[in-house]
Amino acid sequence: MAKAERKRGKTAAVVGGGVLLAWLLLGVKGWGLGGKRGHGAGTEPRRVQIRISDRGITADGVPATIDEAVAAARRTGAAEVFATGAARQGTFDDLIAGLRAAGVEIWRAAGSHA
């Protein structure tokens, strides 16, 4: 009988260790019990998607002027800017200057701060 209890104890320890290892390797962020929200999905503010090309500017897929794109980004506080290779450098510079003047957080399309 003592032998069976030791075997169950070892089995429980192995299973518990396996669960802990899987939990750590899969990057589980916690048990979801109260406290502050972490940096998980859905915690970042929405970014306006601004695209500059040789055809002009779009903000979230809608054609826009520089002022309209800046106004849209000001409402959310953040903008993700993508400039194609054919975009005019002056247009890009004017847009970035406008976004900075408006206090908008600027991100490059790859996801890093500009």
C-alpha positions in Angstrom: 0.0 0.0 0.0 2.8 2.5 0.8 4.4 1.6 -2.5 1.2 2.6 -4.4 1.0 5.9 -2.5 4.6 6.8 -3.4 3.8 5.9 -7.0 0.8 8.3 -7.0 2.9 11.0 -5.5 5.6 10.7 -8.1 2.9 10.6 -10.9 1.3 13.8 -9.5 4.7 15.5 -9.3 5.5 14.5 -13.0 2.1 15.6 -14.3 2.3 18.9 -12.3 5.8 19.6 -13.6 4.7 18.9 -17.1 1.7 21.3 -16.8 4.0 24.0 -15.3 6.5 23.5 -18.2 3.8 23.7 -20.8 2.4 26.8 -19.1 5.8 28.5 -19.2 6.7 27.5 -22.8 3.3 28.6 -24.1 3.7 32.0 -22.5 0.4 32.0 -20.5 0.0 35.5 -19.1 -1.7 34.5 -15.8 -4.9 33.3 -14.4 -7.0 36.3 -15.3 -7.8 37.2 -11.8 -8.3 41.0 -11.3 -5.4 43.5 -11.2 -4.2 45.7 -14.0 -4.5 44.6 -17.6 -1.2 43.5 -19.1 0.2 44.1 -22.5 -1.9 41.3 -24.1 -4.2 41.6 -27.1 -6.5 44.6 -27.2 -4.6 46.8 -24.8 -2.9 49.1 -27.3 -4.8 52.1 -28.6 -6.1 52.0 -32.1 -3.8 53.4 -34.8 -5.1 55.2 -37.9 -3.5 53.5 -40.9 -2.1 56.3 -43.2 -0.7 55.3 -46.6 1.3 57.7 -48.8 1.8 56.9 -52.5 2.3 58.6 -55.8 -1.6 58.8 -55.9 -1.9 60.7 -52.7 -2.8 59.9 -49.1 -5.3 57.6 -47.5 -6.4 57.4 -43.9 -7.9 54.0 -43.0 -8.4 53.4 -46.8 -10.2 56.7 -47.4 -8.6 59.4 -49.6 -7.5 62.3 -47.5 -5.5 65.5 -47.5 -2.6 65.9 -45.0 -4.8 68.0 -42.7 -7.6 65.3 -42.8 -5.1 62.5 -42.1 -3.7 64.5 -39.1 -7.2 65.2 -37.8 -8.1 61.5 -38.0 -4.9 60.5 -36.2 -5.4 63.2 -33.5 -8.8 61.6 -32.7 -7.1 58.2 -31.9 -3.8 59.6 -30.7 -1.7 57.2 -32.8 -1.0 56.6 -36.5 0.7 53.9 -38.4 2.4 55.4 -41.5 3.3 53.5 -44.6 5.0 55.3 -47.6 5.4 53.5 -50.9 8.6 53.9 -52.9 6.8 56.2 -55.3 5.6 58.6 -52.5 6.8 62.2 -52.7 9.4 62.9 -49.9 7.9 66.4 -49.3 4.4 64.9 -48.7 5.9 62.4 -46.3 7.8 65.1 -44.4 4.8 67.4 -44.3 2.6 64.6 -42.9 5.2 63.6 -40.2 5.6 67.2 -39.2 1.8 67.6 -38.9 1.5 64.5 -36.8 4.3 65.5 -34.5 2.8 69.0 -34.1 -0.6 67.4 -33.2 1.1 65.2 -30.5 0.2 62.0 -32.3 2.2 58.8 -31.6 3.8 57.8 -34.9 4.5 54.2 -35.9 6.1 52.8 -39.0 4.0 50.2 -40.9 6.3 47.5 -39.6 5.1 48.3 -36.0 8.0 50.2 -34.5 8.0 53.8 -33.4 9.0 56.3 -36.1 
